[in-house]
Amino acid sequence: MLQQIYPQVPHHFQYELNKDMQIAAAHFIPHEAAGKCANIHGHTYFVNITVAGDELDDSGFLVNFQHLKKLVHDKFDHTLMNDHKDMFNDENSNDFPTTEVVARKIWEIVQNYLDTLPNQPKCLQVFVRETPTSYVVYRPKAGKQ
């Protein structure tokens, strides 16, 4: 994997963990404004998840890297994003699998998992690179973490 520099999130936590992963997936945007992206096409997404916290768990982890990979990579890799109806519902909302929405949905998956941990780490941001020249950073609004 290419080493990348990601935007930093100022925070007051003692520990910061970053997990990189690649996800090969296809999608399409079912909207007239999508142009060519209305057709099924694929990407090798580069995803970076930033987690921070003050307390380590009993095994000395802020969060286990393997758990983050299982939550995100195992769910989306080699899939058609639009088939994840629990995540992307194009019938009643604008939750199309755009890079912006993919980044937000990954944050929600990760933060929902982190909320179950006794040490209560927080997902500060999710970075999703769709192409070599295009990426999105999702950060929850202050007070939503």
N, C-alpha and C positions, 0 to 999 in steps of 0.2 A: 504494500500500500504506500502511496505517496505520502510523505510527511507534509502536513499542512499546518498553517497557523490559523487559529480560529479567533474570532472576536472574544475578548475577555469580558467577564461579568464582574464588576466590583462587588465584593461581599465581605461579610464579617466572620465567616466560618473558618475554623481551623484547618479543615481538610477539603480539598477539591479533587475530584476524580473525573477523568475524561475517558470515555470509551468510544473508539472508532470502529466502524464496521462498513462493509460494502453490501449492498442489497441489489440484486439483479431482479428487476420487476418491470411489468408493463402497465400501462394505464391509457385512458382516453378521457377527455374532458367533454361531456355531452352538453355543450352550450354553443350557440351560434358565434359567439365572440372568440371561440378557441382556435379558429382557423384550422391549420393542419393538425393541431393537437386534438381535434375531435376524432381523429383516426387512432386506432390502437397502435401504440409504439412503445418501445422499451428504453430503459436507462439502467446504467450501473450507478445507483445512488451511493454517495459517500455520506455517511451519517456520523455525527459526533454528538455525544450526550454528555453534558456537564452536570455532575451531582456534587453537592457540598453538604457538610454537616460538621458538628462539633464532637460527636460521640462515635466510637467504633463499636461494632458488635462483638459478641463473645469470641469470635474467631479472629478478631483484629482487622476486620474489613469495615470500611464505610458502607459499601455494598459490593457484593461479589460480581466481578466482571462477567462471569458466566451467566448469571441470572439476567443481566441486562441484554446480553446477546440472545438468550433464549426468548425473552419477552418480545424483542423487536425483529432480529434477523430471522429467527425460526418462524415467525408469523408471516412476514412479507416476502422473504427471498423466493424467487422463481414463482411468483404469483401474478395474477392480474389484479391490481389494486382495486378495481371497480367491483370485483367479486366479494370483497370484504364489506358486505351490506351492514354489518354492525358498526363499521367505521365510516363508510362513505355512502351516504344516502342521497342520490341525485333526484329522487322523486319529490320530496317535500322540503328540501333545503338547498343551500348552495355549498354543501359539503362534498364537492367534487374532489377527486384525488389530485388536486393541484399540489405543487411543492409546498405552498404555504399551509394547506390543510394537512398534508402528510406530516409536516414538522409538528403541527399542533397536536395531531392524533398520537404521534410517538410520545410527545411530552405527557399527554394524558395517560397513556399506558404505563409509562415509567413512574409518574407521580402517584398513580393509583397503587402501584406495587410498593413504592417507598412508604406510602401512608400506612402500610401494614407492618412495617418494621419497628421494633422497639426503640431504635436509636434515631428515628425520624429524620433521615436525610432529605434534602430537597433537590429537585431537578431544576437547575437554574436556567438552562437553555438547551435547545436542540438545534443543531446545524444540519441542514440537508443540502448537499450539492447535487443538482440534477444533471448538469453538464459541466464541462471544464470552465465555462464562463458564467454560469448562473447558479446562485445558491440563495437559500432562505435561512434566516435565524429566527426561531420562535422563542420568546421569553414571556412568561406570564406577567400580567400587570402587577404592580406592587400591591401587596396585600392578598394576592391569590395563591401565594406559595405556602 
